[in-house]
Amino acid sequence: MYIRVKRRNQTYFINCTPENTAGFVKEQVALATKESWKTDQMRLIVPKNNQVLKDDEPLAKHTENDSELHVVFQISENEWESVDVESTLVAAS
Amino acid sequence: MASTPPEERVYVKLISAEGHEFFVDKEIAMKSSTTIRTMLEGHFREAQDNIVRFPDISSYILEKVVKYLHYKVQHTDSKLRVPDFPIEPEIALELLIAAKYLEC
């Protein structure tokens, strides 16, 4: 299956299985950004309830195929980015 | 389904008209779109930094296309009944144009 991980104006399409963990997804995002960010500088968030996922949580618990998650990066020692995802939905006309 | 071990995957960046960046597994992109494969295999700049720009395709359409690329790779050679790929009628025309360009 795949999930879409979103942040600002980016979407990471990550191929995975329901048994994969949040930690796995973070590693793939790190890979996609060519290691600009390490996994411990990321937080994966479930958009519905703003829950932060722990690294060992299986994806099956919160996602299914084509689900959307949000990711934020750690800017500095104590600061994290705010969740601010650019919408890619068609504007209602 | 994934033949490359996860730690060796390469991601390519597809950029829409609005500048939204879509990171996609390179293997999936190349398998499902002839245009993307050609761009990434030849001696174009795209092949060097794995970035392809689509100034004529909007974010919503490009996202739908990438979802389709995954759907296509997921169900190619599948023996089971393949589920429908939902397409909203209002985007069908733009999606058709993008699909023609991308040969997928």
N, CA and C atoms of all chains as a GROMACS GRO file, in nm:
protein
  591
    1MET      N    1   0.086  -0.118   0.000
    1MET     CA    2   0.000   0.000   0.000
    1MET      C    3   0.090   0.123   0.000
    2TYR      N    4   0.029   0.239  -0.012
    2TYR     CA    5   0.112   0.360   0.001
    2TYR      C    6   0.037   0.460   0.089
    3ILE      N    7   0.114   0.549   0.150
    3ILE     CA    8   0.051   0.659   0.224
    3ILE      C    9   0.110   0.789   0.175
    4ARG      N   10   0.037   0.899   0.194
    4ARG     CA   11   0.086   1.030   0.151
    4ARG      C   12   0.122   1.108   0.277
    5VAL      N   13   0.248   1.146   0.288
    5VAL     CA   14   0.291   1.222   0.404
    5VAL      C   15   0.309   1.367   0.361
    6LYS      N   16   0.238   1.457   0.425
    6LYS     CA   17   0.238   1.596   0.379
    6LYS      C   18   0.301   1.695   0.476
    7ARG      N   19   0.360   1.798   0.416
    7ARG     CA   20   0.420   1.902   0.497
    7ARG      C   21   0.432   2.026   0.409
    8ARG      N   22   0.384   2.141   0.457
    8ARG     CA   23   0.396   2.263   0.376
    8ARG      C   24   0.355   2.236   0.231
    9ASN      N   25   0.450   2.256   0.137
    9ASN     CA   26   0.414   2.236  -0.004
    9ASN      C   27   0.476   2.109  -0.059
   10GLN      N   28   0.486   2.007   0.028
   10GLN     CA   29   0.544   1.882  -0.018
   10GLN      C   30   0.454   1.764   0.016
   11THR      N   31   0.459   1.663  -0.071
   11THR     CA   32   0.390   1.538  -0.041
   11THR      C   33   0.485   1.424  -0.069
   12TYR      N   34   0.506   1.338   0.029
   12TYR     CA   35   0.591   1.221   0.012
   12TYR      C   36   0.502   1.099  -0.005
   13PHE      N   37   0.513   1.032  -0.119
   13PHE     CA   38   0.436   0.909  -0.140
   13PHE      C   39   0.523   0.794  -0.094
   14ILE      N   40   0.488   0.731   0.017
   14ILE     CA   41   0.572   0.625   0.073
   14ILE      C   42   0.505   0.489   0.054
   15ASN      N   43   0.574   0.399  -0.017
   15ASN     CA   44   0.525   0.262  -0.032
   15ASN      C   45   0.552   0.184   0.095
   16CYS      N   46   0.453   0.112   0.144
   16CYS     CA   47   0.473   0.042   0.270
   16CYS      C   48   0.372  -0.071   0.285
   17THR      N   49   0.380  -0.143   0.394
   17THR     CA   50   0.280  -0.245   0.427
   17THR      C   51   0.213  -0.201   0.556
   18PRO      N   52   0.094  -0.254   0.584
   18PRO     CA   53   0.026  -0.215   0.709
   18PRO      C   54   0.108  -0.249   0.833
   19GLU      N   55   0.201  -0.347   0.819
   19GLU     CA   56   0.280  -0.386   0.936
   19GLU      C   57   0.397  -0.291   0.960
   20ASN      N   58   0.432  -0.214   0.857
   20ASN     CA   59   0.542  -0.120   0.876
   20ASN      C   60   0.508  -0.022   0.988
   21THR      N   61   0.613   0.036   1.046
   21THR     CA   62   0.589   0.128   1.158
   21THR      C   63   0.608   0.272   1.117
   22ALA      N   64   0.573   0.362   1.211
   22ALA     CA   65   0.592   0.505   1.186
   22ALA      C   66   0.741   0.532   1.166
   23GLY      N   67   0.825   0.460   1.239
   23GLY     CA   68   0.969   0.478   1.226
   23GLY      C   69   1.016   0.450   1.084
   24PHE      N   70   0.957   0.345   1.022
   24PHE     CA   71   0.992   0.312   0.885
   24PHE      C   72   0.959   0.428   0.791
   25VAL      N   73   0.842   0.486   0.812
   25VAL     CA   74   0.801   0.598   0.726
   25VAL      C   75   0.898   0.714   0.741
   26LYS      N   76   0.940   0.741   0.865
   26LYS     CA   77   1.035   0.851   0.888
   26LYS      C   78   1.166   0.823   0.815
   27GLU      N   79   1.209   0.697   0.816
   27GLU     CA   80   1.334   0.664   0.747
   27GLU      C   81   1.321   0.690   0.597
   28GLN      N   82   1.204   0.658   0.542
   28GLN     CA   83   1.182   0.680   0.398
   28GLN      C   84   1.178   0.829   0.366
   29VAL      N   85   1.118   0.907   0.455
   29VAL     CA   86   1.113   1.052   0.432
   29VAL      C   87   1.255   1.107   0.436
   30ALA      N   88   1.336   1.055   0.531
   30ALA     CA   89   1.475   1.099   0.540
   30ALA      C   90   1.548   1.066   0.411
   31LEU      N   91   1.520   0.947   0.358
   31LEU     CA   92   1.581   0.904   0.233
   31LEU      C   93   1.540   0.996   0.119
   32ALA      N   94   1.412   1.030   0.116
   32ALA     CA   95   1.359   1.114   0.008
   32ALA      C   96   1.418   1.254   0.012
   33THR      N   97   1.450   1.304   0.134
   33THR     CA   98   1.507   1.438   0.146
   33THR      C   99   1.658   1.431   0.142
   34LYS      N  100   1.710   1.312   0.100
   34LYS     CA  101   1.854   1.292   0.092
   34LYS      C  102   1.921   1.323   0.224
   35GLU      N  103   1.860   1.272   0.329
   35GLU     CA  104   1.918   1.284   0.464
   35GLU      C  105   1.934   1.428   0.512
   36SER      N  106   1.853   1.522   0.456
   36SER     CA  107   1.861   1.659   0.508
   36SER      C  108   1.809   1.662   0.651
   37TRP      N  109   1.717   1.568   0.681
   37TRP     CA  110   1.659   1.562   0.816
   37TRP      C  111   1.675   1.420   0.869
   38LYS      N  112   1.708   1.406   0.995
   38LYS     CA  113   1.718   1.274   1.055
   38LYS      C  114   1.582   1.236   1.114
   39THR      N  115   1.564   1.105   1.135
   39THR     CA  116   1.432   1.062   1.180
   39THR      C  117   1.393   1.120   1.316
   40ASP      N  118   1.492   1.148   1.402
   40ASP     CA  119   1.451   1.202   1.532
   40ASP      C  120   1.423   1.353   1.525
   41GLN      N  121   1.436   1.408   1.403
   41GLN     CA  122   1.398   1.549   1.388
   41GLN      C  123   1.262   1.560   1.321
   42MET      N  124   1.191   1.445   1.318
   42MET     CA  125   1.060   1.446   1.252
   42MET      C  126   0.951   1.400   1.347
   43ARG      N  127   0.831   1.449   1.325
   43ARG     CA  128   0.716   1.398   1.398
   43ARG      C  129   0.608   1.366   1.296
   44LEU      N  130   0.551   1.244   1.305
   44LEU     CA  131   0.442   1.208   1.217
   44LEU      C  132   0.310   1.230   1.290
   45ILE      N  133   0.217   1.296   1.224
   45ILE     CA  134   0.092   1.333   1.290
   45ILE      C  135  -0.029   1.283   1.214
   46VAL      N  136  -0.126   1.229   1.288
   46VAL     CA  137  -0.251   1.187   1.226
   46VAL      C  138  -0.341   1.310   1.216
   47PRO      N  139  -0.377   1.351   1.094
   47PRO     CA  140  -0.451   1.478   1.078
   47PRO      C  141  -0.582   1.484   1.154
   48LYS      N  142  -0.652   1.369   1.162
   48LYS     CA  143  -0.785   1.369   1.223
   48LYS      C  144  -0.786   1.420   1.366
   49ASN      N  145  -0.689   1.372   1.446
   49ASN     CA  146  -0.694   1.410   1.587
   49ASN      C  147  -0.562   1.471   1.636
   50ASN      N  148  -0.474   1.505   1.541
   50ASN     CA  149  -0.345   1.565   1.576
   50ASN      C  150  -0.261   1.479   1.668
   51GLN      N  151  -0.278   1.349   1.660
   51GLN     CA  152  -0.200   1.260   1.745
   51GLN      C  153  -0.061   1.241   1.687
   52VAL      N  154   0.043   1.250   1.772
   52VAL     CA  155   0.180   1.227   1.727
   52VAL      C  156   0.208   1.077   1.738
   53LEU      N  157   0.255   1.017   1.630
   53LEU     CA  158   0.279   0.873   1.631
   53LEU      C  159   0.414   0.837   1.690
   54LYS      N  160   0.418   0.729   1.769
   54LYS     CA  161   0.546   0.681   1.820
   54LYS      C  162   0.609   0.596   1.711
   55ASP      N  163   0.745   0.590   1.715
   55ASP     CA  164   0.818   0.520   1.609
   55ASP      C  165   0.777   0.375   1.592
   56ASP      N  166   0.738   0.308   1.701
   56ASP     CA  167   0.711   0.164   1.688
   56ASP      C  168   0.564   0.133   1.660
   57GLU      N  169   0.485   0.235   1.641
   57GLU     CA  170   0.343   0.208   1.614
   57GLU      C  171   0.323   0.159   1.473
   58PRO      N  172   0.244   0.051   1.455
   58PRO     CA  173   0.221   0.000   1.319
   58PRO      C  174   0.125   0.092   1.244
   59LEU      N  175   0.149   0.102   1.113
   59LEU     CA  176   0.065   0.191   1.033
   59LEU      C  177  -0.079   0.145   1.029
   60ALA      N  178  -0.100   0.014   1.037
   60ALA     CA  179  -0.236  -0.039   1.025
   60ALA      C  180  -0.330   0.023   1.128
   61LYS      N  181  -0.272   0.067   1.240
   61LYS     CA  182  -0.355   0.122   1.348
   61LYS      C  183  -0.420   0.254   1.307
   62HIS      N  184  -0.353   0.331   1.224
   62HIS     CA  185  -0.406   0.465   1.194
   62HIS      C  186  -0.428   0.492   1.047
   63THR      N  187  -0.377   0.402   0.961
   63THR     CA  188  -0.386   0.433   0.819
   63THR      C  189  -0.427   0.312   0.736
   64GLU      N  190  -0.469   0.341   0.614
   64GLU     CA  191  -0.491   0.234   0.517
   64GLU      C  192  -0.437   0.288   0.386
   65ASN      N  193  -0.460   0.219   0.275
   65ASN     CA  194  -0.407   0.265   0.147
   65ASN      C  195  -0.454   0.407   0.114
   66ASP      N  196  -0.360   0.489   0.070
   66ASP     CA  197  -0.390   0.627   0.028
   66ASP      C  198  -0.425   0.719   0.144
   67SER      N  199  -0.396   0.677   0.268
   67SER     CA  200  -0.422   0.765   0.382
   67SER      C  201  -0.324   0.880   0.381
   68GLU      N  202  -0.360   0.986   0.453
   68GLU     CA  203  -0.275   1.103   0.459
   68GLU      C  204  -0.222   1.122   0.601
   69LEU      N  205  -0.093   1.146   0.613
   69LEU     CA  206  -0.034   1.180   0.743
   69LEU      C  207   0.037   1.312   0.726
   70HIS      N  208   0.061   1.383   0.835
   70HIS     CA  209   0.139   1.505   0.827
   70HIS      C  210   0.273   1.484   0.895
   71VAL      N  211   0.375   1.554   0.846
   71VAL     CA  212   0.505   1.546   0.912
   71VAL      C  213   0.552   1.687   0.940
   72VAL      N  214   0.617   1.707   1.055
   72VAL     CA  215   0.680   1.836   1.084
   72VAL      C  216   0.824   1.808   1.122
   73PHE      N  217   0.910   1.904   1.089
   73PHE     CA  218   1.052   1.889   1.119
   73PHE      C  219   1.091   1.976   1.238
   74GLN      N  220   1.199   1.936   1.305
   74GLN     CA  221   1.244   2.013   1.420
   74GLN      C  222   1.338   2.123   1.374
   75ILE      N  223   1.301   2.246   1.400
   75ILE     CA  224   1.380   2.358   1.352
   75ILE      C  225   1.504   2.379   1.436
   76SER      N  226   1.489   2.366   1.567
   76SER     CA  227   1.605   2.385   1.655
   76SER      C  228   1.583   2.305   1.782
   77GLU      N  229   1.669   2.324   1.879
   77GLU     CA  230   1.665   2.253   2.007
   77GLU      C  231   1.523   2.235   2.061
   78ASN      N  232   1.451   2.343   2.068
   78ASN     CA  233   1.320   2.334   2.132
   78ASN      C  234   1.204   2.368   2.042
   79GLU      N  235   1.238   2.396   1.915
   79GLU     CA  236   1.131   2.442   1.829
   79GLU      C  237   1.094   2.343   1.721
   80TRP      N  238   0.966   2.321   1.705
   80TRP     CA  239   0.917   2.237   1.596
   80TRP      C  240   0.833   2.322   1.503
   81GLU      N  241   0.830   2.281   1.377
   81GLU     CA  242   0.745   2.350   1.280
   81GLU      C  243   0.600   2.336   1.320
   82SER      N  244   0.519   2.431   1.279
   82SER     CA  245   0.376   2.415   1.303
   82SER      C  246   0.318   2.337   1.185
   83VAL      N  247   0.206   2.271   1.207
   83VAL     CA  248   0.144   2.196   1.100
   83VAL      C  249   0.078   2.295   1.006
   84ASP      N  250   0.125   2.299   0.884
   84ASP     CA  251   0.076   2.401   0.792
   84ASP      C  252   0.080   2.343   0.652
   85VAL      N  253  -0.017   2.260   0.621
   85VAL     CA  254  -0.012   2.185   0.496
   85VAL      C  255  -0.088   2.256   0.385
   86GLU      N  256  -0.020   2.272   0.272
   86GLU     CA  257  -0.085   2.336   0.158
   86GLU      C  258  -0.187   2.240   0.099
   87SER      N  259  -0.306   2.287   0.080
   87SER     CA  260  -0.411   2.198   0.030
   87SER      C  261  -0.396   2.176  -0.120
   88THR      N  262  -0.410   2.050  -0.161
   88THR     CA  263  -0.404   2.023  -0.304
   88THR      C  264  -0.542   1.985  -0.355
   89LEU      N  265  -0.645   2.030  -0.285
   89LEU     CA  266  -0.780   1.999  -0.330
   89LEU      C  267  -0.826   2.100  -0.433
   90VAL      N  268  -0.915   2.057  -0.520
   90VAL     CA  269  -0.968   2.148  -0.621
   90VAL      C  270  -1.053   2.252  -0.552
   91ALA      N  271  -1.033   2.377  -0.585
   91ALA     CA  272  -1.113   2.483  -0.522
   91ALA      C  273  -1.254   2.475  -0.574
   92ALA      N  274  -1.351   2.488  -0.485
   92ALA     CA  275  -1.491   2.483  -0.528
   92ALA      C  276  -1.520   2.607  -0.610
   93SER      N  277  -1.578   2.586  -0.727
   93SER     CA  278  -1.601   2.705  -0.811
   93SER      C  279  -1.747   2.743  -0.810
   94MET      N  280   0.578  -0.679  -0.382
   94MET     CA  281   0.556  -0.576  -0.481
   94MET      C  282   0.681  -0.490  -0.495
   95ALA      N  283   0.739  -0.447  -0.382
   95ALA     CA  284   0.858  -0.363  -0.390
   95ALA      C  285   0.978  -0.454  -0.408
   96SER      N  286   1.049  -0.437  -0.521
   96SER     CA  287   1.161  -0.527  -0.542
   96SER      C  288   1.289  -0.467  -0.488
   97THR      N  289   1.291  -0.335  -0.472
   97THR     CA  290   1.410  -0.273  -0.413
   97THR      C  291   1.394  -0.274  -0.263
   98PRO      N  292   1.502  -0.312  -0.191
   98PRO     CA  293   1.496  -0.304  -0.045
   98PRO      C  294   1.473  -0.159  -0.005
   99PRO      N  295   1.391  -0.134   0.099
   99PRO     CA  296   1.351   0.002   0.134
   99PRO      C  297   1.468   0.097   0.156
  100GLU      N  298   1.580   0.043   0.211
  100GLU     CA  299   1.688   0.136   0.242
  100GLU      C  300   1.764   0.181   0.117
  101GLU      N  301   1.733   0.117   0.002
  101GLU     CA  302   1.803   0.157  -0.119
  101GLU      C  303   1.716   0.233  -0.216
  102ARG      N  304   1.594   0.264  -0.172
  102ARG     CA  305   1.503   0.330  -0.265
  102ARG      C  306   1.552   0.470  -0.299
  103VAL      N  307   1.526   0.509  -0.423
  103VAL     CA  308   1.557   0.646  -0.464
  103VAL      C  309   1.423   0.717  -0.487
  104TYR      N  310   1.414   0.841  -0.442
  104TYR     CA  311   1.291   0.916  -0.463
  104TYR      C  312   1.316   1.026  -0.565
  105VAL      N  313   1.222   1.043  -0.656
  105VAL     CA  314   1.234   1.154  -0.751
  105VAL      C  315   1.134   1.261  -0.708
  106LYS      N  316   1.163   1.385  -0.744
  106LYS     CA  317   1.076   1.495  -0.704
  106LYS      C  318   1.001   1.545  -0.827
  107LEU      N  319   0.869   1.542  -0.820
  107LEU     CA  320   0.788   1.595  -0.930
  107LEU      C  321   0.728   1.726  -0.882
  108ILE      N  322   0.743   1.832  -0.959
  108ILE     CA  323   0.698   1.964  -0.914
  108ILE      C  324   0.584   2.016  -1.002
  109SER      N  325   0.475   2.056  -0.937
  109SER     CA  326   0.357   2.100  -1.010
  109SER      C  327   0.368   2.248  -1.049
  110ALA      N  328   0.266   2.295  -1.119
  110ALA     CA  329   0.263   2.434  -1.164
  110ALA      C  330   0.272   2.531  -1.046
  111GLU      N  331   0.206   2.496  -0.934
  111GLU     CA  332   0.208   2.586  -0.817
  111GLU      C  333   0.334   2.568  -0.732
  112GLY      N  334   0.420   2.474  -0.773
  112GLY     CA  335   0.542   2.454  -0.695
  112GLY      C  336   0.528   2.350  -0.585
  113HIS      N  337   0.418   2.276  -0.584
  113HIS     CA  338   0.405   2.171  -0.484
  113HIS      C  339   0.498   2.057  -0.522
  114GLU      N  340   0.573   2.005  -0.425
  114GLU     CA  341   0.670   1.901  -0.456
  114GLU      C  342   0.619   1.763  -0.416
  115PHE      N  343   0.618   1.670  -0.510
  115PHE     CA  344   0.574   1.535  -0.482
  115PHE      C  345   0.694   1.442  -0.488
  116PHE      N  346   0.723   1.373  -0.376
  116PHE     CA  347   0.835   1.281  -0.374
  116PHE      C  348   0.780   1.141  -0.400
  117VAL      N  349   0.831   1.077  -0.507
  117VAL     CA  350   0.778   0.948  -0.547
  117VAL      C  351   0.892   0.849  -0.564
  118ASP      N  352   0.867   0.723  -0.527
  118ASP     CA  353   0.964   0.618  -0.548
  118ASP      C  354   1.001   0.615  -0.697
  119LYS      N  355   1.129   0.628  -0.727
  119LYS     CA  356   1.173   0.636  -0.867
  119LYS      C  357   1.131   0.514  -0.947
  120GLU      N  358   1.139   0.397  -0.884
  120GLU     CA  359   1.103   0.274  -0.955
  120GLU      C  360   0.958   0.277  -1.001
  121ILE      N  361   0.869   0.324  -0.915
  121ILE     CA  362   0.728   0.330  -0.949
  121ILE      C  363   0.704   0.431  -1.061
  122ALA      N  364   0.771   0.546  -1.052
  122ALA     CA  365   0.753   0.650  -1.153
  122ALA      C  366   0.798   0.601  -1.290
  123MET      N  367   0.912   0.532  -1.292
  123MET     CA  368   0.967   0.488  -1.419
  123MET      C  369   0.885   0.374  -1.480
  124LYS      N  370   0.833   0.286  -1.393
  124LYS     CA  371   0.757   0.171  -1.442
  124LYS      C  372   0.626   0.213  -1.503
  125SER      N  373   0.567   0.321  -1.451
  125SER     CA  374   0.430   0.352  -1.491
  125SER      C  375   0.415   0.464  -1.593
  126SER      N  376   0.518   0.546  -1.612
  126SER     CA  377   0.507   0.656  -1.707
  126SER      C  378   0.624   0.656  -1.804
  127THR      N  379   0.593   0.639  -1.932
  127THR     CA  380   0.699   0.636  -2.033
  127THR      C  381   0.774   0.770  -2.039
  128THR      N  382   0.699   0.878  -2.030
  128THR     CA  383   0.760   1.011  -2.038
  128THR      C  384   0.860   1.031  -1.924
  129ILE      N  385   0.820   0.997  -1.803
  129ILE     CA  386   0.910   1.015  -1.689
  129ILE      C  387   1.032   0.926  -1.703
  130ARG      N  388   1.010   0.803  -1.750
  130ARG     CA  389   1.124   0.712  -1.766
  130ARG      C  390   1.224   0.769  -1.866
  131THR      N  391   1.173   0.821  -1.975
  131THR     CA  392   1.260   0.879  -2.077
  131THR      C  393   1.339   0.997  -2.022
  132MET      N  394   1.268   1.083  -1.945
  132MET     CA  395   1.336   1.200  -1.889
  132MET      C  396   1.445   1.159  -1.793
  133LEU      N  397   1.419   1.055  -1.714
  133LEU     CA  398   1.516   1.019  -1.612
  133LEU      C  399   1.628   0.930  -1.662
  134GLU      N  400   1.609   0.870  -1.780
  134GLU     CA  401   1.713   0.782  -1.830
  134GLU      C  402   1.811   0.853  -1.921
  135GLY      N  403   1.763   0.957  -1.989
  135GLY     CA  404   1.848   1.023  -2.088
  135GLY      C  405   1.949   1.116  -2.024
  136HIS      N  406   2.014   1.193  -2.109
  136HIS     CA  407   2.114   1.286  -2.057
  136HIS      C  408   2.054   1.422  -2.031
  137PHE      N  409   1.935   1.422  -1.970
  137PHE     CA  410   1.874   1.551  -1.938
  137PHE      C  411   1.914   1.591  -1.798
  138ARG      N  412   1.893   1.716  -1.765
  138ARG     CA  413   1.926   1.762  -1.630
  138ARG      C  414   1.843   1.685  -1.528
  139GLU      N  415   1.720   1.648  -1.570
  139GLU     CA  416   1.631   1.577  -1.477
  139GLU      C  417   1.696   1.449  -1.425
  140ALA      N  418   1.774   1.386  -1.514
  140ALA     CA  419   1.832   1.258  -1.474
  140ALA      C  420   1.940   1.277  -1.368
  141GLN      N  421   2.002   1.394  -1.371
  141GLN     CA  422   2.112   1.416  -1.277
  141GLN      C  423   2.065   1.441  -1.136
  142ASP      N  424   1.962   1.527  -1.122
  142ASP     CA  425   1.920   1.555  -0.984
  142ASP      C  426   1.784   1.495  -0.950
  143ASN      N  427   1.732   1.410  -1.040
  143ASN     CA  428   1.607   1.340  -1.011
  143ASN      C  429   1.491   1.434  -0.980
  144ILE      N  430   1.487   1.545  -1.053
  144ILE     CA  431   1.377   1.639  -1.034
  144ILE      C  432   1.311   1.663  -1.168
  145VAL      N  433   1.178   1.650  -1.175
  145VAL     CA  434   1.107   1.679  -1.299
  145VAL      C  435   1.002   1.786  -1.272
  146ARG      N  436   1.002   1.890  -1.355
  146ARG     CA  437   0.906   1.998  -1.334
  146ARG      C  438   0.791   1.986  -1.434
  147PHE      N  439   0.671   2.014  -1.389
  147PHE     CA  440   0.554   2.013  -1.476
  147PHE      C  441   0.482   2.147  -1.463
  148PRO      N  442   0.532   2.250  -1.530
  148PRO     CA  443   0.471   2.383  -1.514
  148PRO      C  444   0.328   2.390  -1.569
  149ASP      N  445   0.286   2.289  -1.646
  149ASP     CA  446   0.150   2.294  -1.700
  149ASP      C  447   0.051   2.207  -1.625
  150ILE      N  448   0.099   2.136  -1.522
  150ILE     CA  449   0.008   2.048  -1.449
  150ILE      C  450  -0.012   2.100  -1.308
  151SER      N  451  -0.137   2.120  -1.269
  151SER     CA  452  -0.164   2.177  -1.136
  151SER      C  453  -0.147   2.071  -1.027
  152SER      N  454  -0.135   2.116  -0.903
  152SER     CA  455  -0.109   2.025  -0.790
  152SER      C  456  -0.213   1.916  -0.777
  153TYR      N  457  -0.340   1.955  -0.790
  153TYR     CA  458  -0.444   1.855  -0.770
  153TYR      C  459  -0.436   1.746  -0.876
  154ILE      N  460  -0.412   1.788  -1.001
  154ILE     CA  461  -0.402   1.690  -1.109
  154ILE      C  462  -0.279   1.602  -1.091
  155LEU      N  463  -0.166   1.663  -1.056
  155LEU     CA  464  -0.044   1.586  -1.041
  155LEU      C  465  -0.056   1.485  -0.927
  156GLU      N  466  -0.125   1.526  -0.819
  156GLU     CA  467  -0.144   1.432  -0.708
  156GLU      C  468  -0.227   1.314  -0.753
  157LYS      N  469  -0.332   1.342  -0.831
  157LYS     CA  470  -0.420   1.236  -0.881
  157LYS      C  471  -0.340   1.143  -0.972
  158VAL      N  472  -0.252   1.202  -1.054
  158VAL     CA  473  -0.170   1.122  -1.145
  158VAL      C  474  -0.078   1.031  -1.066
  159VAL      N  475  -0.012   1.083  -0.964
  159VAL     CA  476   0.080   1.001  -0.885
  159VAL      C  477   0.003   0.889  -0.815
  160LYS      N  478  -0.118   0.918  -0.768
  160LYS     CA  479  -0.199   0.813  -0.708
  160LYS      C  480  -0.225   0.704  -0.812
  161TYR      N  481  -0.252   0.748  -0.937
  161TYR     CA  482  -0.278   0.652  -1.044
  161TYR      C  483  -0.154   0.568  -1.073
  162LEU      N  484  -0.036   0.631  -1.071
  162LEU     CA  485   0.087   0.557  -1.099
  162LEU      C  486   0.104   0.444  -0.998
  163HIS      N  487   0.074   0.472  -0.871
  163HIS     CA  488   0.082   0.368  -0.768
  163HIS      C  489  -0.022   0.259  -0.794
  164TYR      N  490  -0.143   0.303  -0.828
  164TYR     CA  491  -0.253   0.210  -0.856
  164TYR      C  492  -0.212   0.117  -0.971
  165LYS      N  493  -0.152   0.178  -1.075
  165LYS     CA  494  -0.114   0.100  -1.194
  165LYS      C  495  -0.009  -0.006  -1.158
  166VAL      N  496   0.095   0.036  -1.087
  166VAL     CA  497   0.200  -0.058  -1.052
  166VAL      C  498   0.148  -0.166  -0.957
  167GLN      N  499   0.061  -0.124  -0.866
  167GLN     CA  500   0.006  -0.218  -0.768
  167GLN      C  501  -0.074  -0.330  -0.836
  168HIS      N  502  -0.147  -0.295  -0.942
  168HIS     CA  503  -0.240  -0.392  -1.001
  168HIS      C  504  -0.194  -0.449  -1.134
  169THR      N  505  -0.074  -0.410  -1.181
  169THR     CA  506  -0.024  -0.470  -1.305
  169THR      C  507   0.000  -0.618  -1.281
  170ASP      N  508  -0.042  -0.700  -1.377
  170ASP     CA  509  -0.025  -0.845  -1.366
  170ASP      C  510  -0.101  -0.904  -1.250
  171SER      N  511  -0.200  -0.833  -1.198
  171SER     CA  512  -0.278  -0.889  -1.089
  171SER      C  513  -0.381  -0.987  -1.143
  172LYS      N  514  -0.397  -1.100  -1.074
  172LYS     CA  515  -0.494  -1.198  -1.122
  172LYS      C  516  -0.632  -1.173  -1.062
  173LEU      N  517  -0.634  -1.091  -0.957
  173LEU     CA  518  -0.762  -1.066  -0.891
  173LEU      C  519  -0.835  -0.954  -0.964
  174ARG      N  520  -0.962  -0.938  -0.928
  174ARG     CA  521  -1.039  -0.832  -0.990
  174ARG      C  522  -0.983  -0.698  -0.944
  175VAL      N  523  -0.952  -0.612  -1.038
  175VAL     CA  524  -0.890  -0.484  -1.004
  175VAL      C  525  -0.998  -0.382  -0.968
  176PRO      N  526  -0.987  -0.316  -0.852
  176PRO     CA  527  -1.088  -0.216  -0.814
  176PRO      C  528  -1.084  -0.096  -0.907
  177ASP      N  529  -1.195  -0.022  -0.915
  177ASP     CA  530  -1.200   0.098  -1.000
  177ASP      C  531  -1.109   0.205  -0.945
  178PHE      N  532  -1.061   0.290  -1.034
  178PHE     CA  533  -0.986   0.408  -0.989
  178PHE      C  534  -1.082   0.526  -0.999
  179PRO      N  535  -1.119   0.586  -0.887
  179PRO     CA  536  -1.222   0.691  -0.890
  179PRO      C  537  -1.169   0.820  -0.952
  180ILE      N  538  -1.246   0.879  -1.041
  180ILE     CA  539  -1.208   1.007  -1.103
  180ILE      C  540  -1.327   1.100  -1.099
  181GLU      N  541  -1.310   1.216  -1.035
  181GLU     CA  542  -1.420   1.313  -1.032
  181GLU      C  543  -1.438   1.373  -1.172
  182PRO      N  544  -1.560   1.382  -1.221
  182PRO     CA  545  -1.584   1.429  -1.358
  182PRO      C  546  -1.524   1.565  -1.387
  183GLU      N  547  -1.523   1.654  -1.286
  183GLU     CA  548  -1.476   1.790  -1.315
  183GLU      C  549  -1.326   1.797  -1.344
  184ILE      N  550  -1.250   1.695  -1.305
  184ILE     CA  551  -1.107   1.700  -1.334
  184ILE      C  552  -1.070   1.609  -1.450
  185ALA      N  553  -1.170   1.535  -1.502
  185ALA     CA  554  -1.141   1.433  -1.603
  185ALA      C  555  -1.066   1.488  -1.724
  186LEU      N  556  -1.105   1.606  -1.769
  186LEU     CA  557  -1.041   1.660  -1.890
  186LEU      C  558  -0.894   1.694  -1.865
  187GLU      N  559  -0.869   1.768  -1.754
  187GLU     CA  560  -0.730   1.804  -1.723
  187GLU      C  561  -0.647   1.679  -1.699
  188LEU      N  562  -0.708   1.580  -1.635
  188LEU     CA  563  -0.638   1.455  -1.604
  188LEU      C  564  -0.601   1.383  -1.734
  189LEU      N  565  -0.693   1.388  -1.830
  189LEU     CA  566  -0.670   1.324  -1.959
  189LEU      C  567  -0.550   1.387  -2.029
  190ILE      N  568  -0.544   1.520  -2.025
  190ILE     CA  569  -0.434   1.593  -2.090
  190ILE      C  570  -0.301   1.555  -2.025
  191ALA      N  571  -0.301   1.551  -1.891
  191ALA     CA  572  -0.178   1.518  -1.819
  191ALA      C  573  -0.136   1.374  -1.849
  192ALA      N  574  -0.234   1.284  -1.851
  192ALA     CA  575  -0.205   1.142  -1.875
  192ALA      C  576  -0.149   1.122  -2.014
  193LYS      N  577  -0.200   1.197  -2.111
  193LYS     CA  578  -0.150   1.186  -2.248
  193LYS      C  579  -0.005   1.230  -2.252
  194TYR      N  580   0.024   1.342  -2.185
  194TYR     CA  581   0.159   1.395  -2.184
  194TYR      C  582   0.257   1.298  -2.117
  195LEU      N  583   0.210   1.235  -2.010
  195LEU     CA  584   0.297   1.147  -1.936
  195LEU      C  585   0.300   1.004  -1.990
  196GLU      N  586   0.216   0.976  -2.087
  196GLU     CA  587   0.206   0.841  -2.144
  196GLU      C  588   0.190   0.737  -2.035
  197CYS      N  589   0.081   0.749  -1.961
  197CYS     CA  590   0.058   0.649  -1.856
  197CYS      C  591  -0.091   0.615  -1.845
   0.00000   0.00000   0.00000
